[in-house]
Amino acid sequence: MKRKLSIIVVLLALAVLFTACGQKQPAQPAGENNEPAKEQILQYATDGEPAGLDPHKVPAAASIRIYGKIYNSLVDMDENGEFQPELAESWEQPDDVTYIFKLKQGVKFHNGREMTADDVKYSFERILNPDTAAVGRSYFSKVEGVEAVDKYTVKFSLSDPYAPFMAYMTSVYASIVPKEVVEEKGNLMQTACGTGPFMLKEWIPDNHVTLVKNPSYFMEGQPKLDGIVFHIMPDESSRLAALRTGKVHITKLSPQSIPLVKDNKDINIISYQSNEYSYLGFNMTIEPFNNKKVRQAISLAVNRPEIVQTIYGGNAVVSGPVPPSLKKWSIDAESTEMYQYNIEKAKQLLAEAGYPNGFETVITAGLYDDIRDTAQLLQKQLEAIGIKATIQNLESGQYVDAWKNKNHQMMAGRNGSGSDPDRALGFFFSTKGSANVWGYSNPEFDALTEEAKVTVDEAKRLELYKKAQEILIDDSPNLFIISPMDYYFTRTELKGFNPDTFNTEDFENVVIE
């Protein structure tokens, strides 16, 4: 999915300073009596080290949190799921397979060069090039050509009608990048040069990442902040302590931290239903996980309601492949056979698969506290059917490497479903899906999701995706577990932060009073 992350190890060892593409630092405006105004620097406690900053190559959440503020896509999505202009001023669809975008004029990259249609063409050709190993390549599998009609007009020609196209155009994986910076650096892993509201100033591995305001940002009056400092703090208790003392203004914490701050007048708690789900994934290229009965047995041994209560304090819902936040696209997974907690049936399936006494395995987990805790509870639950699992907690870069290289047996993690069901289904589980690292392939599932992509009739799409989800749950290449409420904990002096399902970290209107 992405490039090798071994470079990150080197960076960590050397504590290299990363810088943006030749940007100028913004001058600070004068306040009263010609005194310099107080800088508006947002201090953010983040839970992981970025695994690189290339928006076309890196899917790690710790990376997206940062590069999502450096780059823009052509289109954005508001809190209601409606498409809004971003780098594109407007668009039209003259027929089912043609999209024409008019670009905003005068938009500049952080190196000072104006963004044009050639940059859009280059960015999408880079995404579509197999050598790039772009995360979002399968998003645009129906794109046959990208043409720079003139300096500010881009035409996309598709092979077939493609229902998720506009939703995918809002993705960070569809960010517009400058050709000259990519060619100079080889990739955008260690550098950053976008059109976004913030520019990269420095990245000191295992310590912090600093962004500064883009003084030439195309959205007038934004951002209001002068900069953001991301303090890398994998441990939740450290993030909570930093918030309490005022060292940071904002962080994400688990619901277990709510009782610890609920009476603190200096801290606000902001919650919303996420479009993410936690999962336990199987490497289906190895034994015993290439056996469907083994995967089904594990599904029946997982007590999902217990995970909701124990790990999330009831602040989550049981989820299928498409989380409940996508509403009509999500099926009632709890009513399916594979979601019924049934230890005896699980033992029977294991015996039929040739493992009457269970087996030993490894659950690979990342540094998210809730995922580590989920892995520990899964370890305990699986003991009931004789499966003895060792937990392997990896650093962010190592985890991403293990994921993309299939260097795992079972993997506990969390996925985002995006804004269209195709991401939750085809992207992760179709045979050619860019994020299918499980070795899963089912021709019937592929046919359903491919048909759904080119079906513009919504009722028909709903029917196709319902059948696809039922197949996926029965095959169990992943066990879909829960979809959590997300919680931001903020200092009361932070104003203007209003996250929602589709825009979780928009800081462009945030101020610190």
Secondary structure, 3 states (H helix, E strand, C coil): CCCCCHHHHHHHHHCCCCCCCCCCCCCCCECHHHCECCCCEEEEEECCCCCCCCCCCCCCHHHHHHHCCCCCCCEEECCCCCEEECCEEEEEEEECCEEEEEECCCCECCCCCECCHHHHHHHHHHHHCHHHCCCCHHHHCCEEEEEEEECCEEEEEECCCCCCHHHHHCCHHHCCCCHHHHHHHCCCCCCCCCCCCEEEEEEECCCEEEEEECCCCCCCCCCCCCEEEEEECCCHHHHHHHHHHCCCCEEECCHHHHHHHCCCCCEEEEEEECCEEEEEEECCCCCCCCCHHHHHHHHHHCCHHHHHHHHHCCCEEECCCCCHHHHHHCCCHHHCHHHCCCHHHHHHHHHHCCCCCCCEEEEEECCCHHHHHHHHHHHHHHHHHCCEEEEEECCHHHHHHHHHCCCCCEEEEEEECCCCHHHHHHHHHCCCCCCCCCCCCCHHHHHHHHHHHCCCCHHHHHHHHHHHHHHHHHHCCEEECEEEEEEEEEECCEECCCCCCCCCCCCCCCEEC
